[in-house]
């Protein structure tokens, strides 16, 4: 799963991972981090980007889980991205267990940073 996630790094058209109700004027996003680790029975998927599309993370998780379960090869992540077509990807993953950990803004906004969570991973 981690290897598959590396195919998605960088600035790309993420139309294959975009929810049908997305109102963003552009599907282009810069995925800066995609790491997958295990902690006990939990699979930890951490993604960081300059912005996200509607259901983008849930759709990424759906693709990565199909690869992790052996239903698709690792390279499928790159194929889904290149297709620029939502129909090429997996089903939208349930939001259960997905957490927004942090939002960062450019320094010039002077927005204070909050502690990073979820705290049960500490």
DOPAMAR-785935 format. One record per residue (C-alpha): x, y, z. Coordinates in steps of 0.001 Angstrom, whole numbers, plus 500000, padded with zeros to 6 digits. Example, Ala and Ser with C-alpha at 12.3 -4.5 7.8 and 13.67 -1.06 7.14 Angstrom:
512300 | 495500 | 507800;
513670 | 498940 | 507140;
This chain:
500000 | 500000 | 500000;
502817 | 502394 | 500873;
504556 | 501708 | 497551;
501299 | 502324 | 495669;
500793 | 505619 | 497486;
504130 | 506886 | 496193;
502759 | 506839 | 492623;
500301 | 509550 | 493690;
502841 | 512031 | 495054;
503312 | 515357 | 493317;
501062 | 517735 | 491449;
498480 | 515884 | 489367;
494944 | 515970 | 488047;
493105 | 513944 | 490708;
489827 | 513629 | 488764;
489820 | 509853 | 489378;
489633 | 510552 | 493120;
487104 | 513402 | 492991;
483584 | 513041 | 494396;
480725 | 513700 | 491967;
479462 | 516706 | 493947;
482846 | 518454 | 494007;
482577 | 522171 | 493286;
486289 | 522908 | 492943;
487166 | 524747 | 489745;
490265 | 522561 | 489239;
491048 | 518897 | 489965;
494764 | 519668 | 490275;
496292 | 519113 | 493694;
499796 | 518648 | 495064;
499944 | 515487 | 497175;
502998 | 516025 | 499365;
502867 | 512943 | 501593;
501250 | 509537 | 501428;
502531 | 507087 | 503999;
501023 | 503860 | 505227;
502083 | 502158 | 508442;
500603 | 499701 | 510927;
500087 | 500208 | 514624;
498742 | 496988 | 516092;
495525 | 496138 | 514274;
495236 | 499649 | 512799;
496410 | 500705 | 509364;
497555 | 504322 | 509521;
497291 | 506231 | 506235;
498689 | 509749 | 506395;
498183 | 512142 | 503489;
499179 | 515756 | 503165;
498387 | 518030 | 500256;
498037 | 521679 | 499376;
494258 | 521064 | 499277;
491811 | 518190 | 498864;
488885 | 517548 | 496541;
485518 | 516285 | 497773;
485989 | 512664 | 498948;
489563 | 512640 | 497615;
491027 | 510977 | 500707;
488182 | 508474 | 500989;
488675 | 507532 | 497323;
492458 | 507269 | 497757;
491925 | 504953 | 500714;
489553 | 502794 | 498651;
492213 | 502322 | 495971;
494996 | 501665 | 498479;
492926 | 499085 | 500370;
492136 | 497149 | 497196;
495876 | 497023 | 496523;
496631 | 496079 | 500132;
494054 | 493279 | 500011;
495739 | 491877 | 496888;
492770 | 492621 | 494634;
494862 | 494899 | 492406;
498596 | 495263 | 491680;
500654 | 498105 | 493142;
500858 | 499848 | 489743;
497065 | 500171 | 489632;
497321 | 503360 | 491703;
499249 | 505009 | 488848;
496745 | 503704 | 486289;
493802 | 505122 | 488237;
495530 | 508509 | 488523;
496367 | 508577 | 484793;
492782 | 507692 | 483822;
491450 | 511030 | 485166;
488106 | 509272 | 485423;
486293 | 508480 | 488682;
484927 | 505253 | 487174;
488484 | 503876 | 486998;
488912 | 503895 | 490791;
487553 | 501890 | 493729;
484409 | 502583 | 495708;
484446 | 505531 | 498100;
485691 | 504322 | 501477;
483551 | 504878 | 504559;
484483 | 507960 | 506610;
484512 | 505822 | 509783;
488013 | 505837 | 511206;
489253 | 508701 | 509049;
490465 | 511739 | 510994;
491488 | 515235 | 509987;
494648 | 515684 | 512001;
495780 | 519197 | 511140;
495256 | 522107 | 508819;
498184 | 524413 | 508172;
498084 | 527862 | 506644;
500814 | 530158 | 505304;
502685 | 532016 | 508074;
501442 | 535442 | 506964;
497924 | 534570 | 508213;
499281 | 534293 | 511798;
496926 | 531434 | 512662;
498039 | 529596 | 515817;
498730 | 525882 | 515489;
496739 | 523418 | 517550;
498161 | 520178 | 518960;
498168 | 517341 | 516433;
495709 | 514473 | 516981;
494114 | 511969 | 517066;
495592 | 511490 | 520485;
494971 | 507736 | 520671;
497921 | 507273 | 518293;
500373 | 508936 | 520675;
